[in-house]
């Protein structure tokens, strides 16, 4: 080996990888220098595989259609039928509005963000979409907490005055919850910004990216805000709900307590009242469990992403798309739960879907059914949900 070969080998070994790539691409004649660098260096944001894109599009469309139809039916049933305007149903109406916000503003635009490597929706939607999503999630959490508090007070302390006496006052509480939710996540309107990023190598610009991300002056502020949202607006409320529903379950299933107002009635009537309270409680517990389960992966990934350096690789982007999809799927869970665990919702859903053609037939069946039993007055159902 001559001295020139040794010298060349030593020179190459002393070069950095960017310098070697620049030399390689300079000597390429089959493509331009820019194309060579882009081919040899993986992109900063990797696109998703074709199969993953196809499955995600199908899944997001299914979630969108089911949630839109289901929650629209909930809104129509509660707003158009006076018998359905109870205290708890006003909160269920608020949950339906939250889910509709997520369906209309978050599901389609999130899919666009997932399928593209750049933010293409502009600065306004960058702020608005993230803000609306968090407002809806926080409002749902607070609404479920208020429902648990109201049910706990009504079942465990039946001699005391009800916390929320009528649907109108429930509407005032819902308004306060929405206002509080908007205030709590208002920093997102400021910190979410569209930023430009250049992927460079040895002074050469490889690719230009446009991102919609939170821009905090201090990184710890972002981490503290994420912990605040997860702990104060997810972990603590859900822990409180678990404690409240354990006490409610003990009251209904273990002690089998009957409200003092039910005492003068017959044993059959008391048993029916207790049965409806159990069914309503099962429905509400199911709604809470589904909400907690669907949004838990999203909160875990959010904390992990803020406290570690999570690359925009294809694997990580696919993981984020899946946990967002699981969270969005909660939007169509509630109407399904209402149909299976609440006869009032099931009956009114059917009436709404079949319109006037079968309304008289359903009324006749309902009248024959209530006339034959007559041990569970309709007012018992209305006081539960």
Secondary structure, DSSP 8 states (H G I E B T S, - for coil): --HHHHHHHHHHHHS-HHHHHHHHHHH--SS-HHHHHHHHS--SS----HHHHHHHHHHHHHHHHHHHHHHHHHHHHHHH-GGG--HHHHHHHHHHHHHHHIIIIIIHHHHHHHH-SS--SHHHHHHHHHHHHHHHHHHHHHHHHHHHHHHHHHHH-TTS--SS-SHHHHHHHHHHHHHHHHHHTTHHHHHEEEEEEEEEETTEEEEEEEEEEE--SSHHHHHHHHHHHHIIIIIHHHHHHHHHHHHHHIIIIIS----GGGTTS-HHHHHHHHHHHHHHHHHHHHHHHHHHHHHHHHHHHHHHHHHS-----HHHHHHHHHHHHHHHHHHHHHHHHHHHH-HHHHHHHHHHHHGGGTHHHHHHHHHHHHHHH-SS-HHHHHHH-
